[in-house]
Amino acid sequence: MASMQSITNAAGMSGLLSIVVTLLSITFAWYIIQEIKMDSFVKRPKSPQARMLQLLLSVVLGHGFARFILDYMDWTRMLRWLVE
Protein backbone atom coordinates (compact mmCIF):
# COMPACT_ATOMS: atom_id res chain seq x y z
CA MET A 1 0.00 0.00 0.00
CA ALA A 2 2.95 2.34 0.59
CA SER A 3 3.83 2.00 -3.09
CA MET A 4 0.34 3.18 -4.10
CA GLN A 5 0.65 6.18 -1.77
CA SER A 6 4.01 7.01 -3.34
CA ILE A 7 2.52 6.88 -6.83
CA THR A 8 -0.40 9.14 -5.90
CA ASN A 9 1.97 11.61 -4.23
CA ALA A 10 4.16 11.71 -7.33
CA ALA A 11 1.11 12.25 -9.54
CA GLY A 12 -0.10 15.03 -7.27
CA MET A 13 3.27 16.77 -7.28
CA SER A 14 3.45 16.45 -11.06
CA GLY A 15 0.02 18.03 -11.39
CA LEU A 16 0.95 20.86 -9.03
CA LEU A 17 4.17 21.49 -10.95
CA SER A 18 2.23 21.61 -14.21
CA ILE A 19 -0.24 24.16 -12.81
CA VAL A 20 2.51 26.39 -11.43
CA VAL A 21 4.62 26.28 -14.60
CA THR A 22 1.57 26.98 -16.78
CA LEU A 23 0.42 29.94 -14.68
CA LEU A 24 3.93 31.40 -14.57
CA SER A 25 4.27 30.98 -18.34
CA ILE A 26 0.95 32.72 -18.99
CA THR A 27 2.00 35.55 -16.68
CA PHE A 28 5.32 35.81 -18.49
CA ALA A 29 3.55 35.90 -21.88
CA TRP A 30 1.16 38.61 -20.61
CA TYR A 31 4.15 40.67 -19.44
CA ILE A 32 5.84 40.31 -22.85
CA ILE A 33 2.67 41.06 -24.85
CA GLN A 34 2.20 44.31 -22.93
CA GLU A 35 5.31 45.62 -24.69
CA ILE A 36 3.90 45.03 -28.17
CA LYS A 37 2.56 48.15 -29.86
CA MET A 38 -1.03 47.15 -30.59
CA ASP A 39 -1.84 50.27 -32.66
CA SER A 40 -0.86 48.53 -35.87
CA PHE A 41 -3.09 45.49 -35.17
CA VAL A 42 -6.29 46.94 -33.69
CA LYS A 43 -8.17 50.21 -34.10
CA ARG A 44 -8.46 51.00 -30.39
CA PRO A 45 -5.64 49.36 -28.42
CA LYS A 46 -7.11 50.32 -25.02
CA SER A 47 -10.58 48.90 -25.71
CA PRO A 48 -11.90 45.86 -23.82
CA GLN A 49 -11.80 43.82 -27.03
CA ALA A 50 -8.11 44.60 -27.53
CA ARG A 51 -7.40 43.65 -23.90
CA MET A 52 -9.29 40.38 -24.39
CA LEU A 53 -7.19 39.70 -27.48
CA GLN A 54 -4.05 40.27 -25.41
CA LEU A 55 -5.34 37.93 -22.73
CA LEU A 56 -6.19 35.19 -25.23
CA LEU A 57 -2.79 35.55 -26.91
CA SER A 58 -1.14 35.33 -23.51
CA VAL A 59 -2.98 32.13 -22.66
CA VAL A 60 -2.18 30.52 -26.02
CA LEU A 61 1.49 31.50 -26.02
CA GLY A 62 1.94 30.82 -22.31
CA HIS A 63 0.37 27.39 -22.58
CA GLY A 64 2.56 26.52 -25.55
CA PHE A 65 5.67 27.66 -23.71
CA ALA A 66 4.64 25.74 -20.57
CA ARG A 67 4.04 22.56 -22.62
CA PHE A 68 7.53 22.90 -24.06
CA ILE A 69 9.09 23.34 -20.60
CA LEU A 70 7.11 20.45 -19.09
CA ASP A 71 7.82 18.15 -22.03
CA TYR A 72 11.52 19.02 -21.83
CA MET A 73 11.53 18.20 -18.12
CA ASP A 74 9.87 14.85 -18.83
CA TRP A 75 12.34 14.06 -21.59
CA THR A 76 15.31 14.80 -19.34
CA ARG A 77 13.82 12.55 -16.64
CA MET A 78 13.49 9.75 -19.19
CA LEU A 79 17.18 10.02 -20.10
CA ARG A 80 18.17 8.43 -16.83
CA TRP A 81 16.71 5.16 -18.10
CA LEU A 82 19.45 5.10 -20.74
CA VAL A 83 22.21 4.73 -18.17
CA GLU A 84 20.48 2.39 -15.77
SULQUI-V50264 format. One record per residue. N is the residue number from 1. RES is the residue in three letters. PSI is psi in radians with two decimals (* if undefined). OMEGA is omega in whole degrees, 0 to 359 (999 if undefined). Layout:
BEGIN
n=<N/N>
res=<RES/RES>
psi=<PSI/PSI>
omega=<OMEGA/OMEGA>
END
This chain:
BEGIN
n=<1/2/3/4/5/6/7/8/9/10/11/12/13/14/15/16/17/18/19/20/21/22/23/24/25/26/27/28/29/30/31/32/33/34/35/36/37/38/39/40/41/42/43/44/45/46/47/48/49/50/51/52/53/54/55/56/57/58/59/60/61/62/63/64/65/66/67/68/69/70/71/72/73/74/75/76/77/78/79/80/81/82/83/84>
res=<MET/ALA/SER/MET/GLN/SER/ILE/THR/ASN/ALA/ALA/GLY/MET/SER/GLY/LEU/LEU/SER/ILE/VAL/VAL/THR/LEU/LEU/SER/ILE/THR/PHE/ALA/TRP/TYR/ILE/ILE/GLN/GLU/ILE/LYS/MET/ASP/SER/PHE/VAL/LYS/ARG/PRO/LYS/SER/PRO/GLN/ALA/ARG/MET/LEU/GLN/LEU/LEU/LEU/SER/VAL/VAL/LEU/GLY/HIS/GLY/PHE/ALA/ARG/PHE/ILE/LEU/ASP/TYR/MET/ASP/TRP/THR/ARG/MET/LEU/ARG/TRP/LEU/VAL/GLU>
psi=<-0.50/-0.56/-0.71/-0.70/-0.69/-0.71/-0.75/-0.61/-0.73/-0.71/-0.69/-0.74/-0.66/-0.74/-0.75/-0.73/-0.73/-0.74/-0.81/-0.81/-0.72/-0.80/-0.71/-0.67/-0.70/-0.72/-0.75/-0.77/-0.70/-0.78/-0.75/-0.75/-0.46/-0.42/-0.16/2.31/1.89/-0.10/-0.57/-0.17/-0.61/2.73/-0.83/1.71/-0.29/0.05/2.80/-0.60/-0.71/-0.67/-0.67/-0.68/-0.77/-0.72/-0.80/-0.72/-0.68/-0.75/-0.78/-0.87/-0.72/-0.72/-0.73/-0.74/-0.73/-0.72/-0.71/-0.84/-0.81/-0.70/-0.73/-0.73/-0.73/-0.75/-0.71/-0.57/-0.60/-0.40/-0.46/-0.40/-0.28/-0.59/-0.19/*>
omega=<179/178/179/178/179/180/180/176/179/178/178/178/178/178/179/178/179/179/182/181/180/179/177/179/177/177/178/179/178/179/181/182/178/181/180/178/186/182/183/181/183/182/181/186/180/182/178/179/178/177/178/175/178/179/179/176/178/180/181/181/179/179/177/178/179/178/178/181/182/176/179/177/178/180/179/175/180/181/181/179/176/185/180/999>
END
